[in-house]
Amino acid sequence: MASDESVNNGGDVGQEKHDASSITDSPSNDLGVTADMPARSHQHARFGQNDEDEDDVGEDNGDAKDEPDEEEEEEEEEEEEGTDEEEGTDEEEDTDEEEDTDEEDTDDEEPALKYERIGGAVPDLLKKDSASALVVANKLMGLGTHGGIVHLLDLTGKRIKSFKPHLASVIDISMDATADFVATASLDGQVAVRSMSTAESYSFDLKRPMRTIALEPNFAKRTSRAFVCGGLAGNLILYEKGWLGHKETILHSSEGPIWQVRWRGRLIAWANDLGVKIYDYVSQTRITFIDRPADSPRADLFKCTLEWQDDSTLLISWADHIKVARIRARPKTSSNATVPPFIVEITAVFQLDCMIAGIIPHPTPGPASSTSQTLVLASDSASNIASTPTSLSLTSFLVVAYTPPDTFVDERTDDRARQARKAAERPELRIISRAGEELAADALSISDFHLWGCNDYVLCDVLGSDTATAGSDEGRCYVVMSPRDIVLVKPRDRMDHVAWLVERKRYEEALNDIEVIEAETPAVAGETSLSSAQIGQRYIEHLVSEGEFEKAARLAPKVCGQESKRWEDWIFVFAEKQQLQAIIPFVPTESPRLDHVVYEMMLAHFLTHDQQALLKTVKDWPREIYNIDAVIVAVRSELDKTASTSSTISSTPGSKLLMECLAELYTANRQPGKALPYFLRLRRPNVFDLIREHNLFTDVQDQVLLLVQFDDELMKQRKRDGQVLEDKRSDAITLLVNNIHSIPIGRVVQQLESSPYYLFLYLDALVMEKDPNLVSDFADLQVGPYLCPLVNSFIVCQVKLYAEYATPRLIDFLRASNYYNLEMAYNICQARDLVLEMVFLLGKMGNNKKALMLIIERLGDVHRAIEFAKEQGDDDLWEDLLKYSETRPTFIRGLLENVGVEISPIRLIRRIKNGLEIPGLKEALIKILQDFHLQISLLEGCQTIMNGDSSDLSLQLQKNQTSGGGDQLPQQPDPALRVIGISGGTVGLSGKIALSVSPILRWHKIHS
């Protein structure tokens, strides 16, 4: 048994899980994750040592590795040929650069895989040694080197254990499913099996270089501890542990070296120079032989790779060919009792344009349809062959493609330069469909790739997580090994796809995808360096640089979210680009709330460029987010500039907008009084409600004219609109009249002097609804340029307002008021020929004769003339009336019909001239006589009543004087007799005298 040398860097094996999302749906973005792995880069340092090159071993059928002298000669040859190789490499680099230029011109296609160079202890381990074999089990890697050392590592490169079971290159390595047992085959002719947790180990010296080894399934759980191995001796040997040690059974021999063996379930497959054979371990029969493709290159230079996809599917790659063998149970018949229980079918054969250094099954990118790949056994006798569920998603192949240099055409030339080993091409990892179509190809960033041959690469499969369901590919990844590197290959997930989109500046697609990911799997999204906010940030930067400001602004809420600092930074960027109008509609006002300077800057922008937007913004934004006083000052300043360039402050649309802004700002700032003038100028219908709601009567003191004008316009507009208005006073006048304590009459009159009609409405309302004495000081008020013809001055009074705007009510006002100037009033009435009012004023001034003449001459109304004469009670006035009536039959008749006690009918009849025809005279005289007869009857009746009352009173007086009547007097002391001591309960003398005198006084009063 070979000596063992172990190094333990830690206790337990690391079990870090590398999860991958659904690989069929989410390809990612990068060919290589690490910065030192640029795709298709040709700048690599030369690899100096290659002591145990497997290609050199293959050329001598395994014997060269046992001769140290030959190894030294090979090293010297490599050193001498270094210069020639570099020259060849330079030429190749020029060609590759041209290819790179062509590739950059074509559209990028997203790769299906992502790559990460495994670090940890691996770089240090491979500095002085080179990797030769690799196996992966239970998330642990078993790495064999040309120095005969085996390293146990996790997928991050952390070294778990190291030991040295061999003195030469480890060509093949195998681990059981638990990764507890490691089996190795070496060029030193030995195979070794070692436990990582116990002292159990086995070592066998077969005297010839060994090429391959495979442990039986569930090796750690079986007592047989069986394994198979083979090498250059051409024997495939099965070792099984028994009571007396391991039993050796040769399964095959004499057909050349055994290049590879793989054991799955009950089936063992191996490859030699002739082809591939499959052996049934249970029935101990060989069930098939699959020949090697015709015209294949040397088997030792381009290795055969065997990979069990499942218990019934074997993938075979040899040189540039791929074959898929399907094993199914043979139908039971009486004639085949001695034949193998299985039959094998070759379901696919492909030939590629490259050599295949490794192959494993791989899920097809996109929806997998593997109905044709499902295995159905024909009988139950071998049903255990499908003990492992078949993954329906493994519908394609992942291969390491190696393109060999043209080094085998003129090997016998004497030219040392042509004999020198040519530089190899960079290997590729390709995805090949079951139909032979190349779905994806990625160049691998391998150190010193130009030095390695096809046999130097190994491709291993890392199964998914332990919690994955049967048939799923959750956590599935791969490992590619070269002598100097170990690369972890993972299917690209949805986050990788997002990163790929971001790298190509397809930000919109990336943002949509990551939002879906964050919504569905927030935990996965949180583990990555990319987030929707970061992608959105880059997207906005890209849009701004491209001048798509509106699109960038719409994206801002999603990107900035609740980060006020980010909001402010972007707003200032838009301000620098003079595109604030694009982002303002999306700026938050509540959550988050930005600095007040930011909001004020946006309002200032609208004030200068878009005042309509300013008004809308002022209405929509909360007042507390900006300094409202500063904004008011700015808007007033702009309004003053506008007013200075226009005839009236509200003549331009801009001025109206600014006034609306000020009204809204003052209202929001709880200063409705300052907003009132702007509401009035803007003719807002709710101004009266505003005044009452906020008790702005004091503020109206200086806005009376605007208020009344607005109300008048509002009523006219309603009339034009066809609204039926009630005959009542306007709201403005009613408001002024009802609040004279807050709005002094004098201040109102002063402001309405320039508008006589409004002044009349106000004063008339005071007279009619309040106290007429309130307007006594304004009866002769000088309020406007109204020329009175009889008075050489520009004066007018309240009388004129009535004469101008309410003539029928002027006479009532003249009779009700005593505070106007009679002469001025008469002149006003005279100017308008208001006869009734002139008659009233003349009578009030004492000029009754002139007033009577106006009635007689202008009105011709005898009844009014009689009434006027009766009112004045002046006998001279009656004389004038009689004198004027002597020649006017109509007046005579009127006087006769309406004469009364003021004038005797005899006096009128004597003035009638003889021969004067008076229509209706007879009726008038009859009426006079009837009236006098009625008067006489009334006088007689009154005289009779008076006589009867006088008699009764006289008798009562006599009775009272003679009888005393003391018992009927009230019981009260007599104040008149109290001074002489006569008082008490007796009836007073003065009371009797008063009682006796009262009837006399009553009689006297009646007859007087």
Rosetta blueprint (number, residue, H / E / L):
1 M L
2 A L
3 S L
4 D L
5 E L
6 S E
7 V E
8 N E
9 N L
10 G L
11 G L
12 D L
13 V L
14 G L
15 Q L
16 E L
17 K L
18 H L
19 D L
20 A L
21 S L
22 S L
23 I L
24 T L
25 D L
26 S L
27 P L
28 S L
29 N L
30 D L
31 L L
32 G L
33 V L
34 T L
35 A L
36 D L
37 M L
38 P L
39 A L
40 R L
41 S L
42 H L
43 Q L
44 H L
45 A L
46 R L
47 F L
48 G L
49 Q L
50 N L
51 D L
52 E L
53 D L
54 E H
55 D H
56 D H
57 V H
58 G H
59 E H
60 D L
61 N L
62 G L
63 D L
64 A H
65 K H
66 D H
67 E L
68 P H
69 D H
70 E H
71 E H
72 E H
73 E H
74 E H
75 E H
76 E H
77 E H
78 E H
79 E H
80 E H
81 E L
82 G H
83 T H
84 D H
85 E H
86 E H
87 E H
88 G H
89 T H
90 D H
91 E H
92 E H
93 E H
94 D H
95 T H
96 D H
97 E H
98 E H
99 E H
100 D H
101 T H
102 D H
103 E H
104 E H
105 D H
106 T L
107 D L
108 D L
109 E L
110 E L
111 P L
112 A L
113 L E
114 K E
115 Y E
116 E E
117 R E
118 I L
119 G L
120 G L
121 A L
122 V H
123 P H
124 D H
125 L H
126 L L
127 K L
128 K L
129 D L
130 S L
131 A E
132 S E
133 A E
134 L E
135 V E
136 V E
137 A E
138 N L
139 K L
140 L E
141 M E
142 G E
143 L E
144 G E
145 T E
146 H L
147 G L
148 G L
149 I L
150 V E
151 H E
152 L E
153 L E
154 D E
155 L L
156 T L
157 G L
158 K L
159 R E
160 I E
161 K E
162 S E
163 F E
164 K L
165 P L
166 H L
167 L L
168 A L
169 S L
170 V E
171 I E
172 D E
173 I E
174 S E
175 M E
176 D L
177 A L
178 T L
179 A L
180 D L
181 F E
182 V E
183 A E
184 T E
185 A E
186 S E
187 L L
188 D L
189 G L
190 Q E
191 V E
192 A E
193 V E
194 R E
195 S E
196 M L
197 S L
198 T L
199 A L
200 E L
201 S E
202 Y E
203 S E
204 F E
205 D E
206 L L
207 K L
208 R L
209 P L
210 M E
211 R E
212 T E
213 I E
214 A E
215 L E
216 E L
217 P L
218 N L
219 F H
220 A H
221 K H
222 R L
223 T L
224 S L
225 R L
226 A L
227 F E
228 V E
229 C E
230 G E
231 G E
232 L L
233 A L
234 G L
235 N L
236 L E
237 I E
238 L E
239 Y E
240 E E
241 K E
242 G E
243 W L
244 L L
245 G E
246 H E
247 K E
248 E E
249 T E
250 I E
251 L E
252 H E
253 S L
254 S L
255 E L
256 G L
257 P L
258 I L
259 W L
260 Q E
261 V E
262 R E
263 W E
264 R E
265 G L
266 R L
267 L E
268 I E
269 A E
270 W E
271 A E
272 N L
273 D L
274 L L
275 G E
276 V E
277 K E
278 I E
279 Y E
280 D E
281 Y L
282 V L
283 S L
284 Q L
285 T E
286 R E
287 I E
288 T E
289 F E
290 I E
291 D E
292 R L
293 P L
294 A L
295 D L
296 S L
297 P L
298 R L
299 A L
300 D L
301 L L
302 F L
303 K L
304 C E
305 T E
306 L E
307 E E
308 W E
309 Q E
310 D E
311 D L
312 S L
313 T E
314 L E
315 L E
316 I E
317 S E
318 W E
319 A L
320 D L
321 H E
322 I E
323 K E
324 V E
325 A E
326 R E
327 I E
328 R E
329 A E
330 R L
331 P L
332 K L
333 T L
334 S H
335 S H
336 N H
337 A L
338 T L
339 V L
340 P L
341 P L
342 F E
343 I E
344 V E
345 E E
346 I E
347 T E
348 A E
349 V E
350 F E
351 Q E
352 L L
353 D L
354 C L
355 M E
356 I E
357 A E
358 G E
359 I E
360 I E
361 P E
362 H E
363 P L
364 T L
365 P L
366 G L
367 P L
368 A L
369 S L
370 S L
371 T H
372 S H
373 Q H
374 T L
375 L L
376 V L
377 L L
378 A L
379 S L
380 D H
381 S H
382 A H
383 S H
384 N H
385 I H
386 A H
387 S L
388 T L
389 P L
390 T L
391 S L
392 L L
393 S L
394 L L
395 T L
396 S E
397 F E
398 L E
399 V E
400 V E
401 A E
402 Y E
403 T L
404 P L
405 P L
406 D L
407 T L
408 F L
409 V L
410 D L
411 E L
412 R L
413 T L
414 D L
415 D L
416 R H
417 A H
418 R H
419 Q H
420 A L
421 R L
422 K L
423 A L
424 A L
425 E L
426 R L
427 P L
428 E E
429 L E
430 R E
431 I E
432 I E
433 S E
434 R L
435 A L
436 G L
437 E L
438 E E
439 L E
440 A E
441 A E
442 D E
443 A E
444 L L
445 S L
446 I L
447 S L
448 D L
449 F H
450 H H
451 L H
452 W L
453 G L
454 C H
455 N H
456 D H
457 Y L
458 V E
459 L E
460 C E
461 D E
462 V E
463 L L
464 G L
465 S L
466 D L
467 T L
468 A L
469 T L
470 A L
471 G L
472 S L
473 D L
474 E L
475 G L
476 R L
477 C E
478 Y E
479 V E
480 V E
481 M E
482 S L
483 P L
484 R L
485 D L
486 I E
487 V E
488 L E
489 V E
490 K E
491 P E
492 R L
493 D L
494 R H
495 M H
496 D H
497 H H
498 V H
499 A H
500 W H
501 L H
502 V H
503 E H
504 R L
505 K L
506 R L
507 Y H
508 E H
509 E H
510 A H
511 L H
512 N H
513 D H
514 I H
515 E H
516 V H
517 I H
518 E H
519 A H
520 E H
521 T L
522 P H
523 A H
524 V H
525 A H
526 G H
527 E L
528 T L
529 S L
530 L L
531 S L
532 S H
533 A H
534 Q H
535 I H
536 G H
537 Q H
538 R H
539 Y H
540 I H
541 E H
542 H H
543 L H
544 V H
545 S H
546 E H
547 G L
548 E L
549 F H
550 E H
551 K H
552 A H
553 A H
554 R H
555 L H
556 A H
557 P H
558 K H
559 V H
560 C H
561 G L
562 Q L
563 E L
564 S H
565 K H
566 R H
567 W H
568 E H
569 D H
570 W H
571 I H
572 F H
573 V H
574 F H
575 A H
576 E H
577 K L
578 Q L
579 Q L
580 L H
581 Q H
582 A H
583 I H
584 I H
585 P H
586 F H
587 V L
588 P L
589 T L
590 E L
591 S L
592 P L
593 R L
594 L L
595 D L
596 H H
597 V H
598 V H
599 Y H
600 E H
601 M H
602 M H
603 L H
604 A H
605 H H
606 F H
607 L H
608 T H
609 H H
610 D L
611 Q H
612 Q H
613 A H
614 L H
615 L H
616 K H
617 T H
618 V H
619 K H
620 D H
621 W L
622 P L
623 R H
624 E H
625 I H
626 Y L
627 N L
628 I H
629 D H
630 A H
631 V H
632 I H
633 V H
634 A H
635 V H
636 R H
637 S H
638 E H
639 L H
640 D H
641 K H
642 T H
643 A H
644 S H
645 T L
646 S L
647 S L
648 T L
649 I L
650 S L
651 S L
652 T L
653 P H
654 G H
655 S H
656 K H
657 L H
658 L H
659 M H
660 E H
661 C H
662 L H
663 A H
664 E H
665 L H
666 Y H
667 T H
668 A H
669 N L
670 R L
671 Q L
672 P H
673 G H
674 K H
675 A H
676 L H
677 P H
678 Y H
679 F H
680 L H
681 R H
682 L L
683 R L
684 R L
685 P L
686 N L
687 V H
688 F H
689 D H
690 L H
691 I H
692 R H
693 E H
694 H H
695 N L
696 L L
697 F H
698 T H
699 D H
700 V H
701 Q L
702 D L
703 Q L
704 V H
705 L H
706 L H
707 L H
708 V H
709 Q H
710 F H
711 D H
712 D H
713 E H
714 L H
715 M H
716 K H
717 Q H
718 R H
719 K H
720 R H
721 D L
722 G L
723 Q L
724 V L
725 L L
726 E L
727 D L
728 K L
729 R L
730 S L
731 D H
732 A H
733 I H
734 T H
735 L H
736 L H
737 V H
738 N H
739 N L
740 I L
741 H L
742 S L
743 I L
744 P L
745 I H
746 G H
747 R H
748 V H
749 V H
750 Q H
751 Q H
752 L H
753 E L
754 S L
755 S L
756 P H
757 Y H
758 Y H
759 L H
760 F H
761 L H
762 Y H
763 L H
764 D H
765 A H
766 L H
767 V H
768 M H
769 E H
770 K L
771 D L
772 P H
773 N H
774 L H
775 V H
776 S H
777 D H
778 F H
779 A L
780 D L
781 L L
782 Q L
783 V L
784 G L
785 P L
786 Y L
787 L E
788 C L
789 P L
790 L L
791 V L
792 N L
793 S L
794 F E
795 I L
796 V L
797 C L
798 Q H
799 V H
800 K H
801 L H
802 Y H
803 A H
804 E H
805 Y H
806 A L
807 T H
808 P H
809 R H
810 L H
811 I H
812 D H
813 F H
814 L H
815 R H
816 A H
817 S L
818 N L
819 Y L
820 Y L
821 N L
822 L H
823 E H
824 M H
825 A H
826 Y H
827 N H
828 I H
829 C H
830 Q H
831 A H
832 R L
833 D L
834 L L
835 V H
836 L H
837 E H
838 M H
839 V H
840 F H
841 L H
842 L H
843 G H
844 K H
845 M H
846 G L
847 N L
848 N H
849 K H
850 K H
851 A H
852 L H
853 M H
854 L H
855 I H
856 I H
857 E H
858 R H
859 L H
860 G L
861 D L
862 V H
863 H H
864 R H
865 A H
866 I H
867 E H
868 F H
869 A H
870 K H
871 E H
872 Q H
873 G L
874 D L
875 D H
876 D H
877 L H
878 W H
879 E H
880 D H
881 L H
882 L H
883 K H
884 Y H
885 S H
886 E L
887 T L
888 R L
889 P H
890 T H
891 F H
892 I H
893 R H
894 G H
895 L H
896 L H
897 E H
898 N H
899 V L
900 G L
901 V L
902 E L
903 I L
904 S L
905 P H
906 I H
907 R H
908 L H
909 I H
910 R L
911 R L
912 I L
913 K L
914 N L
915 G L
916 L L
917 E L
918 I L
919 P L
920 G L
921 L H
922 K H
923 E H
924 A H
925 L H
926 I H
927 K H
928 I H
929 L H
930 Q H
931 D H
932 F H
933 H H
934 L H
935 Q H
936 I H
937 S H
938 L H
939 L H
940 E H
941 G H
942 C H
943 Q H
944 T H
945 I H
946 M H
947 N H
948 G H
949 D H
950 S H
951 S H
952 D H
953 L H
954 S H
955 L H
956 Q H
957 L H
958 Q H
959 K H
960 N H
961 Q H
962 T H
963 S H
964 G L
965 G L
966 G H
967 D H
968 Q H
969 L L
970 P L
971 Q L
972 Q L
973 P L
974 D L
975 P L
976 A L
977 L L
978 R H
979 V H
980 I H
981 G L
982 I L
983 S L
984 G L
985 G L
986 T L
987 V L
988 G L
989 L H
990 S H
991 G H
992 K H
993 I H
994 A H
995 L H
996 S H
997 V H
998 S H
999 P H
1000 I H
1001 L H
1002 R H
1003 W H
1004 H H
1005 K H
1006 I H
1007 H H
1008 S L
